[in-house]
Amino acid sequence: QVQLVESGGGLVQPGGSLRLSCVASGSIFRINTMGWYRQAPGKQRDLVASITSGGSTNYADSVKGRFTISRDNAKNTVYLQMNSLKPEDTAVYYCNLRWNPTANVWGQGTQVTVSS
């Protein structure tokens, strides 16, 4: 069974930076996509960024140029470097691992709050 554990969330002032990490454990299919989603109160969960096992990335328009997703396949870990944070980035951030269109697993979520 695959499990994801996120870390790195917290409270940061506008313009600040945070780095999220997500470690996957268990029987992990070698070819997969890892991603970060976020959900603000009263809103749906939306994709922030994703990265394939081959290194191809995809970003939401709202974070392009500010966030960077990366991964270490040897450590089964995905990172999200978040710079120039804005109050509208406040949300619970969830890690996701997908290995086929119908098979994926979620982490428990980590809170990111951007406020002065």
C-alpha positions in Angstrom: 0.0 0.0 0.0 1.3 3.4 -1.0 1.4 6.2 1.6 2.3 9.9 1.2 3.6 12.1 4.0 3.8 15.9 3.5 5.8 18.4 5.5 6.9 22.0 5.3 3.7 24.0 5.7 3.3 26.9 8.0 2.6 30.6 8.4 4.6 33.0 6.2 4.3 36.7 5.4 3.3 37.9 2.0 6.4 37.8 -0.3 7.9 35.0 1.7 8.9 31.5 0.8 8.1 28.0 1.9 9.2 24.5 0.7 6.9 21.6 0.8 8.1 18.0 0.8 6.2 14.8 0.2 7.7 11.3 0.7 6.1 8.3 -0.8 6.5 4.8 0.7 5.2 1.4 -0.2 5.0 -0.4 -3.5 5.4 2.5 -6.0 5.1 1.9 -9.7 8.2 3.3 -11.3 6.3 5.3 -13.9 4.1 7.8 -12.2 3.1 11.5 -11.8 3.4 13.3 -8.5 1.7 16.5 -7.9 0.6 19.2 -5.5 -3.0 20.3 -5.2 -4.5 22.9 -2.9 -7.9 23.6 -1.4 -9.0 26.8 0.2 -12.1 26.9 2.5 -15.3 26.7 0.5 -13.4 26.0 -2.7 -12.6 22.9 -4.8 -9.3 21.2 -4.8 -7.2 22.4 -7.7 -4.0 21.4 -9.3 -1.0 23.6 -8.4 1.8 21.7 -10.1 2.7 18.2 -11.3 5.8 16.4 -12.4 6.2 13.0 -14.2 8.8 10.4 -13.4 10.6 11.6 -16.5 10.7 15.2 -15.3 8.0 16.9 -17.3 6.2 19.6 -15.4 2.9 21.4 -15.4 1.8 24.4 -13.5 -1.4 26.3 -12.8 -1.3 29.8 -14.4 -1.6 31.4 -11.0 1.7 30.0 -9.7 3.8 30.1 -12.9 7.1 32.0 -12.2 6.7 31.7 -8.5 6.5 28.0 -7.7 8.8 25.2 -8.7 8.1 21.5 -8.5 10.9 19.0 -8.4 11.4 15.4 -7.5 14.1 12.9 -6.4 13.1 9.5 -7.8 15.7 7.7 -5.7 14.1 9.1 -2.5 10.5 8.9 -3.8 10.1 12.5 -2.8 8.5 15.5 -4.5 9.1 19.1 -3.5 7.3 22.4 -4.1 9.4 25.5 -3.7 7.0 28.4 -3.2 8.3 32.0 -3.6 6.7 35.4 -3.6 3.8 34.0 -1.7 0.5 35.8 -1.7 -2.5 35.7 0.7 -4.5 34.0 -2.1 -2.0 31.1 -1.9 -3.5 30.2 1.6 -4.9 26.7 1.5 -4.4 23.1 2.5 -1.8 21.7 0.2 -2.2 18.0 -0.7 0.4 15.7 -2.3 -0.9 13.2 -5.0 0.7 10.2 -6.6 -0.9 8.8 -9.7 0.2 5.8 -11.7 -2.7 5.3 -14.1 -5.8 7.3 -14.9 -7.8 5.6 -12.2 -5.2 4.8 -9.5 -3.9 7.5 -7.2 -3.3 8.2 -3.6 -3.4 11.4 -1.5 -1.5 12.7 1.4 -3.1 14.0 4.6 -2.5 17.7 3.6 -0.4 20.5 5.1 -1.7 24.0 5.9 -0.1 27.0 4.2 -1.1 30.4 5.5 0.1 33.6 4.0 -0.7 36.5 6.2 0.9 39.6 7.8 
